Amino acid sequence: MRNIYVFGNEYIEQDSLAKRLASCIGTRLNIVYCTSPEQILDSEEKEILMLDVVKNIRKPIIIKDASQIKSSKMISLHDFDLGFFLNLMKAMGIKKKIKIIGIPPKGNISEIAKEVQQWI
């Protein structure tokens, strides 16, 4: 069974939708709730599939290149985000094919889940 690595912070409303949505996207995937981007390093899959909230979008998108992700300004270690980590991996020569399903920070969970299911 394929893994989907789910990112987000359930305590911050605008960053919690991916974790709430994960249980609605079907049983064909093993859902891995990530507490740190480092968890993807252990994956032996050819393509790492991730689900995360993306600011300033209105519908789900696919991101296949880490350079498409804008890293946020870090204020504390808690802000060490996925975009920063993926770009760091790339700079270190760690070559893993990624596919990020980016979802909006808010919206109808069942409608977003239907759109996401077409990519998994």
Residue frames relative to the residue before (quaternion, step in Angstrom):
aa qw qx qy qz dx dy dz
M 1.0000 0.0000 0.0000 0.0000 0.00 0.00 0.00
R 0.4505 -0.7063 0.4931 0.2345 3.54 -0.97 0.92
N 0.3865 -0.7126 0.5403 0.2255 3.57 -1.12 0.73
I 0.0795 -0.7180 0.6820 0.1140 3.51 -1.30 0.46
Y 0.2592 -0.7743 0.5660 0.1135 3.53 -0.71 1.16
V 0.1423 -0.8208 0.5529 0.0182 3.54 -0.53 1.26
F 0.1308 -0.8014 0.5831 0.0244 3.53 -0.78 1.14
G 0.4166 0.6890 -0.5342 0.2575 3.53 -1.27 0.38
N 0.3378 -0.7097 0.5837 0.2038 3.48 -1.36 0.21
E 0.3400 -0.7868 0.4820 0.1816 3.55 -0.36 1.25
Y 0.6459 0.5302 -0.3218 0.4451 3.60 1.23 -0.28
I 0.6905 0.3809 -0.2602 0.5572 3.58 1.30 -0.18
E 0.4640 -0.7379 0.4103 0.2680 3.58 -0.37 1.25
Q 0.7275 0.4421 -0.2575 0.4571 3.61 0.81 -0.92
D 0.7260 0.3696 -0.2456 0.5253 3.62 1.28 0.01
S 0.5846 0.6404 -0.3376 0.3664 3.60 1.25 0.16
L 0.4952 0.7117 -0.4184 0.2705 3.61 1.16 -0.38
A 0.6228 0.5529 -0.3597 0.4207 3.63 0.93 -0.74
K 0.6750 0.4793 -0.3016 0.4730 3.58 0.91 -0.84
R 0.6623 0.4831 -0.3147 0.4786 3.61 1.01 -0.68
L 0.6715 0.5206 -0.2841 0.4442 3.59 1.08 -0.77
A 0.5515 0.6714 -0.3850 0.3111 3.59 1.06 -0.76
S 0.6916 0.4798 -0.2972 0.4508 3.60 0.90 -0.80
C 0.6682 0.5128 -0.2909 0.4539 3.61 1.25 -0.28
I 0.6407 0.5868 -0.3249 0.3735 3.62 1.18 -0.21
G 0.7240 -0.4688 0.2423 0.4441 3.57 1.17 0.34
T 0.5037 -0.6705 0.4767 0.2634 3.49 -1.35 0.21
R 0.4749 0.6870 -0.4372 0.3336 3.60 1.22 0.15
L 0.7271 0.3883 -0.2139 0.5241 3.57 1.30 -0.15
N 0.3743 -0.6513 0.6036 0.2671 3.50 -1.28 0.50
I 0.2394 -0.7960 0.5420 0.1242 3.59 -0.47 1.17
V 0.0896 -0.7747 0.6259 0.0109 3.54 -0.79 1.14
Y 0.2122 -0.7744 0.5870 0.1036 3.56 -0.46 1.23
C 0.2069 -0.8257 0.5190 0.0780 3.55 -0.42 1.25
T 0.2268 -0.7519 0.6067 0.1230 3.50 -1.05 0.88
S 0.7781 0.1273 -0.0676 0.6114 3.56 1.32 -0.28
P 0.5355 -0.6340 0.4453 0.3360 3.61 -0.99 0.72
E 0.5421 0.6429 -0.3895 0.3758 3.60 1.19 -0.46
Q 0.5458 0.6430 -0.3911 0.3684 3.60 1.18 -0.48
I 0.6303 0.5477 -0.3524 0.4225 3.62 1.08 -0.51
L 0.5352 0.6373 -0.4054 0.3783 3.60 1.20 -0.33
D 0.6625 0.5222 -0.3053 0.4418 3.59 1.10 -0.62
S 0.5249 0.6568 -0.4089 0.3549 3.58 1.21 -0.27
E 0.2270 -0.7673 0.5870 0.1233 3.53 -1.02 0.90
E 0.4200 0.7196 -0.4533 0.3168 3.57 1.29 0.15
K 0.5587 -0.6069 0.4513 0.3404 3.56 -1.17 0.62
E 0.7799 0.1147 -0.0549 0.6129 3.54 1.06 -0.78
I 0.2600 -0.7617 0.5771 0.1385 3.55 -0.77 1.06
L 0.1864 -0.7867 0.5852 0.0625 3.54 -0.71 1.16
M 0.0247 -0.8091 0.5858 -0.0389 3.56 -0.76 1.09
L 0.1757 -0.7384 0.6412 0.1127 3.52 -1.32 0.48
D 0.1807 0.7817 -0.5739 0.1643 3.57 -0.73 1.06
V 0.5346 -0.5999 0.4964 0.3285 3.53 -1.30 0.46
V 0.1117 -0.7659 0.6310 0.0524 3.55 -1.06 0.84
K 0.4203 -0.7171 0.5001 0.2429 3.56 -0.73 1.08
N 0.8541 0.2274 -0.1640 0.4380 3.54 -1.32 0.54
I 0.5851 0.4952 -0.4417 0.4662 3.60 0.98 0.78
R 0.3556 -0.7510 0.5221 0.1923 3.56 -1.22 0.53
K 0.7773 0.1437 -0.0948 0.6052 3.58 1.25 -0.35
P 0.6601 -0.5276 0.3468 0.4070 3.61 -1.17 0.45
I 0.0982 -0.7748 0.6239 0.0296 3.54 -1.19 0.73
I 0.3555 -0.6844 0.5867 0.2468 3.54 -1.34 0.28
I 0.0969 -0.7610 0.6404 0.0371 3.55 -0.98 0.94
K 0.0784 -0.8295 0.5528 0.0110 3.59 -0.66 1.10
D 0.7378 0.3191 -0.2064 0.5578 3.57 1.26 0.00
A 0.4888 -0.6943 0.4510 0.2749 3.57 -0.73 1.09
S 0.6167 0.5624 -0.3613 0.4158 3.60 1.09 -0.55
Q 0.5689 0.5855 -0.3843 0.4311 3.60 1.25 -0.22
I 0.6501 0.5235 -0.3039 0.4593 3.56 1.25 -0.41
K 0.2606 -0.7464 0.5945 0.1468 3.52 -0.85 1.01
S 0.3267 -0.7446 0.5490 0.1935 3.55 -0.69 1.08
S 0.4240 -0.7024 0.5111 0.2563 3.51 -1.01 0.82
K 0.6029 -0.5425 0.4389 0.3868 3.53 -1.28 0.39
M 0.3111 -0.7663 0.5341 0.1756 3.55 -0.77 1.03
I 0.1580 -0.7734 0.6100 0.0687 3.52 -0.94 0.98
S 0.7830 0.0262 0.0050 0.6214 3.57 1.09 -0.74
L 0.6939 -0.4500 0.3355 0.4510 3.59 -1.27 0.05
H 0.5583 0.5999 -0.3874 0.4223 3.59 1.17 -0.47
D 0.6853 0.4963 -0.2713 0.4587 3.59 1.15 -0.61
F 0.4097 0.6879 -0.4866 0.3496 3.59 1.26 0.24
D 0.0594 -0.8902 0.4515 -0.0101 3.53 0.34 1.31
L 0.7307 -0.4495 0.3156 0.4053 3.51 -1.39 0.26
G 0.6448 0.5361 -0.3281 0.4350 3.61 0.90 -0.86
F 0.6495 0.5098 -0.3059 0.4740 3.54 0.95 -0.90
F 0.6751 0.5072 -0.2909 0.4499 3.58 0.89 -0.97
L 0.6675 0.4955 -0.3139 0.4587 3.63 0.89 -0.85
N 0.6537 0.4913 -0.3137 0.4826 3.58 1.01 -0.75
L 0.6190 0.5291 -0.3369 0.4727 3.58 1.09 -0.67
M 0.6248 0.5309 -0.3313 0.4670 3.60 0.99 -0.83
K 0.6546 0.5168 -0.3078 0.4579 3.56 0.94 -0.92
A 0.6685 0.5030 -0.2938 0.4624 3.58 0.95 -0.91
M 0.6768 0.4789 -0.2785 0.4848 3.58 1.15 -0.64
G 0.5297 -0.6574 0.3926 0.3648 3.60 1.26 -0.05
I 0.4387 0.6569 -0.4853 0.3749 3.59 1.22 0.35
K 0.1002 -0.8387 0.5353 0.0071 3.55 -0.34 1.28
K 0.1697 0.7369 -0.6324 0.1680 3.51 -0.40 1.28
K 0.4105 -0.6826 0.5472 0.2572 3.54 -0.95 0.89
I 0.1000 -0.8133 0.5725 0.0290 3.55 -0.82 1.00
K 0.0391 -0.7375 0.6728 0.0447 3.49 -1.30 0.51
I 0.0598 -0.8008 0.5959 -0.0100 3.54 -0.50 1.23
I 0.2086 -0.7216 0.6453 0.1390 3.52 -0.90 0.96
G 0.1474 -0.8023 0.5771 0.0389 3.52 -0.43 1.27
I 0.0985 -0.7955 0.5969 0.0338 3.54 -0.86 0.97
P 0.5780 -0.5864 0.4254 0.3756 3.59 -1.17 0.50
P 0.6197 -0.5805 0.3803 0.3664 3.59 -1.17 0.47
K 0.7991 0.0668 -0.0452 0.5958 3.59 1.18 -0.40
G 0.3417 0.7208 -0.5573 0.2303 3.53 -1.27 0.43
N 0.6739 -0.4706 0.3805 0.4239 3.53 -1.36 -0.05
I 0.4308 -0.7440 0.4484 0.2448 3.58 -0.45 1.22
S 0.6861 0.4843 -0.3147 0.4423 3.62 0.82 -0.87
E 0.6458 0.5041 -0.3251 0.4723 3.63 1.02 -0.71
I 0.6545 0.4939 -0.3119 0.4800 3.59 0.96 -0.85
A 0.6295 0.5428 -0.3320 0.4461 3.60 1.00 -0.81
K 0.6297 0.5320 -0.3382 0.4539 3.62 0.97 -0.78
E 0.6672 0.4912 -0.3020 0.4714 3.58 0.97 -0.86
V 0.6609 0.5180 -0.3038 0.4502 3.58 0.95 -0.89
Q 0.6303 0.5778 -0.3340 0.3966 3.61 0.95 -0.83
Q 0.6052 0.5662 -0.3675 0.4219 3.60 1.11 -0.49
W 0.7162 0.4413 -0.2444 0.4823 3.61 1.19 -0.45
I 0.6778 0.4889 -0.3097 0.4535 3.62 1.17 -0.03
